[in-house]
Amino acid sequence: MTNTREVTVADPVACRRRARQCKHIAQTVRPGDVKEALLAIANAWVTLAVQTDTCRTPQPHSGNQTLD
């Protein structure tokens, strides 16, 4: 029996949409723990979007790399 896992990379557009949704909901509640939690979740979605963008962006290769 082999154990294989499929890695799913997050969609940065969807992450940013979720962040906007959390911020919108946070605007409708009174200040307090719930509002702070929603804003923290929104920031986490934005962070995930940025990380996903970084992973998807090809990294420039240095011209002086050699393979041995």
C-alpha positions as YAML, in Angstrom:
chain: A
units: angstrom
residues:
- id: 1
  name: MET
  ca: [0.00, 0.00, 0.00]
- id: 2
  name: THR
  ca: [1.46, 3.33, -1.01]
- id: 3
  name: ASN
  ca: [0.68, 6.58, 0.65]
- id: 4
  name: THR
  ca: [0.47, 9.46, -1.81]
- id: 5
  name: ARG
  ca: [-0.54, 12.98, -1.08]
- id: 6
  name: GLU
  ca: [-1.63, 15.59, -3.53]
- id: 7
  name: VAL
  ca: [-0.52, 19.10, -2.69]
- id: 8
  name: THR
  ca: [-3.02, 21.76, -3.57]
- id: 9
  name: VAL
  ca: [-1.71, 25.26, -4.01]
- id: 10
  name: ALA
  ca: [-4.12, 27.95, -2.87]
- id: 11
  name: ASP
  ca: [-5.67, 30.29, -5.40]
- id: 12
  name: PRO
  ca: [-4.49, 33.81, -4.52]
- id: 13
  name: VAL
  ca: [-7.61, 35.38, -6.03]
- id: 14
  name: ALA
  ca: [-9.84, 33.21, -3.85]
- id: 15
  name: CYS
  ca: [-7.68, 33.99, -0.80]
- id: 16
  name: ARG
  ca: [-8.07, 37.72, -1.37]
- id: 17
  name: ARG
  ca: [-11.82, 37.28, -1.87]
- id: 18
  name: ARG
  ca: [-12.04, 35.50, 1.50]
- id: 19
  name: ALA
  ca: [-10.02, 38.30, 3.10]
- id: 20
  name: ARG
  ca: [-12.46, 40.89, 1.74]
- id: 21
  name: GLN
  ca: [-15.40, 38.85, 3.04]
- id: 22
  name: CYS
  ca: [-13.88, 38.68, 6.52]
- id: 23
  name: LYS
  ca: [-13.18, 42.42, 6.53]
- id: 24
  name: HIS
  ca: [-16.72, 43.14, 5.38]
- id: 25
  name: ILE
  ca: [-18.19, 41.01, 8.17]
- id: 26
  name: ALA
  ca: [-15.83, 42.64, 10.68]
- id: 27
  name: GLN
  ca: [-17.21, 46.05, 9.69]
- id: 28
  name: THR
  ca: [-20.72, 44.94, 10.64]
- id: 29
  name: VAL
  ca: [-19.94, 43.77, 14.18]
- id: 30
  name: ARG
  ca: [-19.24, 45.85, 17.25]
- id: 31
  name: PRO
  ca: [-15.65, 46.21, 18.42]
- id: 32
  name: GLY
  ca: [-14.45, 43.27, 20.46]
- id: 33
  name: ASP
  ca: [-12.97, 39.82, 20.25]
- id: 34
  name: VAL
  ca: [-15.06, 38.74, 17.25]
- id: 35
  name: LYS
  ca: [-14.04, 41.78, 15.22]
- id: 36
  name: GLU
  ca: [-10.37, 41.28, 16.11]
- id: 37
  name: ALA
  ca: [-10.56, 37.59, 15.19]
- id: 38
  name: LEU
  ca: [-12.17, 38.35, 11.83]
- id: 39
  name: LEU
  ca: [-9.49, 40.92, 11.03]
- id: 40
  name: ALA
  ca: [-6.77, 38.44, 12.02]
- id: 41
  name: ILE
  ca: [-8.33, 35.82, 9.74]
- id: 42
  name: ALA
  ca: [-8.50, 38.36, 6.92]
- id: 43
  name: ASN
  ca: [-4.80, 39.11, 7.38]
- id: 44
  name: ALA
  ca: [-4.02, 35.39, 7.31]
- id: 45
  name: TRP
  ca: [-5.87, 35.06, 3.98]
- id: 46
  name: VAL
  ca: [-3.88, 37.97, 2.55]
- id: 47
  name: THR
  ca: [-0.63, 36.41, 3.79]
- id: 48
  name: LEU
  ca: [-1.55, 33.11, 2.14]
- id: 49
  name: ALA
  ca: [-2.31, 34.92, -1.12]
- id: 50
  name: VAL
  ca: [1.09, 36.65, -1.05]
- id: 51
  name: GLN
  ca: [2.87, 33.37, -0.28]
- id: 52
  name: THR
  ca: [1.02, 31.64, -3.10]
- id: 53
  name: ASP
  ca: [1.94, 34.42, -5.52]
- id: 54
  name: THR
  ca: [5.57, 34.06, -4.45]
- id: 55
  name: CYS
  ca: [5.51, 30.29, -5.02]
- id: 56
  name: ARG
  ca: [3.99, 30.69, -8.47]
- id: 57
  name: THR
  ca: [6.41, 33.41, -9.59]
- id: 58
  name: PRO
  ca: [9.41, 31.93, -11.39]
- id: 59
  name: GLN
  ca: [12.64, 32.70, -9.57]
- id: 60
  name: PRO
  ca: [15.41, 34.32, -11.62]
- id: 61
  name: HIS
  ca: [18.41, 32.08, -12.17]
- id: 62
  name: SER
  ca: [21.90, 33.30, -11.52]
- id: 63
  name: GLY
  ca: [24.11, 33.23, -14.60]
- id: 64
  name: ASN
  ca: [27.08, 31.74, -12.76]
- id: 65
  name: GLN
  ca: [25.48, 28.56, -11.44]
- id: 66
  name: THR
  ca: [27.14, 25.30, -12.48]
- id: 67
  name: LEU
  ca: [25.94, 21.75, -12.23]
- id: 68
  name: ASP
  ca: [28.51, 19.26, -10.94]
...
